[in-house]
């Protein structure tokens, strides 16, 4: 048992930042992301014996995060507040300080889920198309197509133009 605990701790501590970053991208809320990571690690501990290759641990954990997020989303009951009763808090950060980063994040968030999900797995997780195909349960060629389309959609939105049919992607 101690050997299992030590292996688990070393492995998950090494991957914590990536797992948290992915969880945060999925739910866009710090507290929910922390809960999501905690639930992910709990499930990972319970099923640690099913991890055959520790090199696949990152993809395994991202799959658990993704499934756990879906479970939490099913249970989530947002508290509704009357907007007229809420005061805006000044964060001290002007929009221009992070505007490019914020806009790119917003554009990624606005992509359809079929394009956003593989792109986030590639950008945040650093996964290959093959690994993403295993996490999402789709064909590798489908992943490659979705990544290509996601990047093109972002490029079009960021450059402020749409490509006409027959126009080259250059």
N, C-alpha and C positions, 0 to 999 in steps of 0.2 A: 504493500500500500504506500509506504513512504516514497518509493521509487516512482510510482504513478503520480503522486502529488508533486514531486520535484519536477518531473518531465512536463506536467501540465502547467505548473507555475512558470517555468522557464519559457515554454512555448507561447503561452498567452500573454505574458508580460512583454515579450518581444513584439507581439502583434497588436497590443492594446491600442496604440495611437491610430493605426490604420482602421481597426474595427470601430473605434469611436467616431472617427472622421466619416466613415461610411454610414454609420447609424445616424449621425447628425444630418448628413445630406438627405437621408431618407425622411426624417421626421421634422427637420428644421426647428428643433426645440432642444435646448441643452438638457433640461431635466428628463425629458422623454428619451433622449439619446442615451443618457446615463442609465436609465431604467432598462432600455433596450439592450445595452451592453451587458448589464448585470444578468438579465434573463438569458441572454445568449451564452454567457459563461456558465450559468447554471446548467443549461441544456448541454453545453459542451462537456462539462464535467460528468454529467450523467451518461453521456454517450461516448466518452473518451476512448473506450476500447474499440469503437467502430472506426476510429481514425487509423488506417493501416499505414499510411505514408505521411510522416510529419512534414514533408516538403509540401504536401497538399493542405496543410493546416489553414492557411490563409483563405483559400477558396472554400474550405469546409466551414470556417467561421462566418464568412460573408454569406454563405447560403443559409446558415442558421439565423443570422441577423435579418436577412430578407424575409424569411418565413416568420420569424418572431415579430417583425414589424407588421406583417399582414395580420397576425393574431391580435396584436395590440390595436391596430386600426379597427378591427371588427368590434373590439370592446370599448373603444374610445368614445366617451360622451363629453363633448366640449361644454364648458360653462359659458353660457351666453350672458353678455353684459350689455346694458343699454349704452350705446355709444355717446349719448349726451352726458353721461355721468363719468366718463373717463377723461382724465386730463393727460395731455401729451407730456412726456418727460424729455428734457433736452439731454442727449447723451454726450454732448461736447464734441462730437465728431461731425464735421460738416460733410454733406453729401459728396462734395468734390474730392475729398481726401481719398475716398475709396470708390469713386464712381465707375472706373473701368472694370474693376474687379466685381463690384456689385452688379453692373449691367451684364457681364458675362454670366454670373451666377443666376441672374434672373432669366436670361435667355435659355440657359440650360434647364432651369426649373420649368420653363414654359414649353419645352419639347414634349411631344407625346411620350408616354411612358415606355413604349417599345423602342424608342430611340434614346431617351434619357438614361434608362437603366444600364445598357451596355456601355454607354459613354462614361457614366460615373464609375462603373466598375473598372474601366480602363484608366481613367484619370486619377481616381482616388486609390483604387486598389492596386493599380499597376499590373492588372491581369492581361494575359494574352487572349486572343480570340478563342482559342481552344479552351482555356480555363473559364472564360465567360460563358461559353456554350454549355459547359458542365453545370455552372452555377444556375443559369437561367433555364436549362433543360431544352435548349434549341440547337439546331444544327450550326456548326461552325461557319458555314457560308452565310447563313441567316445573320449571324452576329457581325460578320464582316460587312454585309450589305447595310445593316442598321447603323454600324459605326460610320460608314461612308456617308449615309444619308444624314445622320445627326450632325456630322462636321459640315456638310454642305448647307444644311438648314441654318446652323449657327453662322456660317460665313455669309449667307444671304441676309440674315437679320442684322448682323453687325455691320456689314457694308451698306445696308439700307437698300438693297435691291433684290429683285426676284429674277431668277433665270428663266428666260423664255425657252419654250420647247425647241429642241434642236441646237440650243446654244452650248458651246463647249464649256467644260468644267475647268479647263486650262490647267 
